[in-house]
Amino acid sequence: MSYADLRELRTALSTASDIAVGLEAVPSGHQADELVVALRRALAAVGSLSAERGATGCSLHPRGAVDPLYGDPEDPLPPGYGKCLLCNDRRRRAGTRRAGCQRPRR
């Protein structure tokens, strides 16, 4: 477990808590989607606490940054993209999908 993984978990849980406190009596679809994204981020952080591959699931950058667009229902990543921001950024700049990190197997 690294400090970065624990910090990511705390940040994700804090974000989810803030969203939950601000929910209306009958949450809108947008509010529910925001909460789902925050909870998925927290779940990924929990998984990375004991995972060998880290939060990104990337063999090249196991402790790299997680792409903030990962898990966002409003702006999903293209097929084949993983959670690794470094590899996804490289793909975006190249304009093509390259081999590199892959989505973690579930």
C-alpha positions as CSV (number, residue, x, y, z in Angstrom):
1,M,0.0,0.0,0.0
2,S,1.3,3.4,-0.9
3,Y,0.5,6.8,0.5
4,A,-0.8,7.9,-3.0
5,D,-3.3,5.0,-3.0
6,L,-4.5,5.8,0.5
7,R,-4.7,9.5,-0.4
8,E,-6.7,8.6,-3.6
9,L,-9.1,6.6,-1.5
10,R,-9.6,9.4,1.1
11,T,-10.2,11.9,-1.7
12,A,-12.7,9.7,-3.5
13,L,-14.6,9.0,-0.3
14,S,-14.7,12.6,0.6
15,T,-16.0,13.6,-2.8
16,A,-18.7,10.9,-2.6
17,S,-19.6,12.1,0.9
18,D,-19.9,15.7,-0.3
19,I,-22.1,14.7,-3.2
20,A,-24.3,12.5,-0.9
21,V,-24.8,15.3,1.6
22,G,-25.9,17.6,-1.2
23,L,-28.4,15.2,-2.7
24,E,-32.0,16.3,-3.0
25,A,-34.9,14.2,-1.6
26,V,-35.3,12.8,-5.0
27,P,-31.9,13.0,-6.7
28,S,-31.7,13.9,-10.4
29,G,-30.1,11.5,-12.9
30,H,-27.1,13.9,-13.0
31,Q,-26.6,13.8,-9.3
32,A,-26.9,10.0,-9.2
33,D,-24.3,9.7,-12.0
34,E,-21.9,12.0,-10.2
35,L,-22.2,9.9,-7.1
36,V,-21.7,6.7,-9.1
37,V,-18.5,8.1,-10.6
38,A,-17.2,9.1,-7.2
39,L,-18.0,5.7,-5.7
40,R,-16.4,3.9,-8.6
41,R,-13.3,5.9,-8.1
42,A,-13.3,5.0,-4.4
43,L,-13.8,1.3,-5.3
44,A,-10.9,1.4,-7.7
45,A,-8.7,3.0,-5.0
46,V,-9.6,0.3,-2.5
47,G,-8.8,-2.4,-5.1
48,S,-5.4,-0.8,-5.6
49,L,-4.5,-0.9,-1.9
50,S,-3.6,-4.6,-2.2
51,A,-3.3,-4.9,-6.0
52,E,0.1,-5.6,-7.5
53,R,-0.6,-3.4,-10.5
54,G,-1.7,-0.3,-8.6
55,A,-4.6,2.0,-9.2
56,T,-4.1,2.3,-13.0
57,G,-4.0,-1.5,-13.7
58,C,-1.1,-0.6,-16.1
59,S,2.0,-2.8,-16.3
60,L,4.0,0.2,-17.6
61,H,2.8,2.8,-15.0
62,P,1.3,0.8,-12.1
63,R,1.6,3.8,-9.8
64,G,0.8,6.5,-12.4
65,A,-2.1,8.8,-12.5
66,V,-5.6,7.6,-13.1
67,D,-7.3,9.2,-16.1
68,P,-10.1,11.5,-14.7
69,L,-12.3,10.6,-17.6
70,Y,-12.3,6.9,-16.6
71,G,-15.7,6.0,-15.4
72,D,-17.3,9.3,-16.4
73,P,-20.7,8.4,-18.1
74,E,-20.9,11.9,-19.7
75,D,-17.5,11.6,-21.4
76,P,-16.6,7.9,-21.7
77,L,-13.1,6.8,-22.9
78,P,-12.8,5.2,-26.3
79,P,-12.8,1.4,-26.5
80,G,-9.4,0.0,-25.6
81,Y,-8.4,2.8,-23.3
82,G,-7.5,1.9,-19.7
83,K,-7.3,3.9,-16.5
84,C,-3.7,5.0,-16.9
85,L,-3.6,8.7,-17.7
86,L,0.0,8.5,-19.1
87,C,-0.9,5.8,-21.7
88,N,-4.3,7.4,-22.5
89,D,-2.6,10.8,-23.0
90,R,-0.1,9.1,-25.4
91,R,-2.9,7.5,-27.3
92,R,-4.8,10.9,-27.5
93,R,-1.7,12.7,-28.8
94,A,-0.9,10.0,-31.4
95,G,-4.5,9.8,-32.5
96,T,-4.5,6.1,-32.5
97,R,-4.8,3.2,-30.1
98,R,-1.5,1.7,-29.3
99,A,-0.5,-1.3,-27.3
100,G,0.5,-0.5,-23.8
101,C,-1.6,-0.6,-20.7
102,Q,-4.9,-2.4,-20.9
103,R,-8.0,-2.3,-18.8
104,P,-7.7,-4.6,-15.8
105,R,-9.4,-7.9,-16.0
106,R,-12.4,-8.3,-13.8
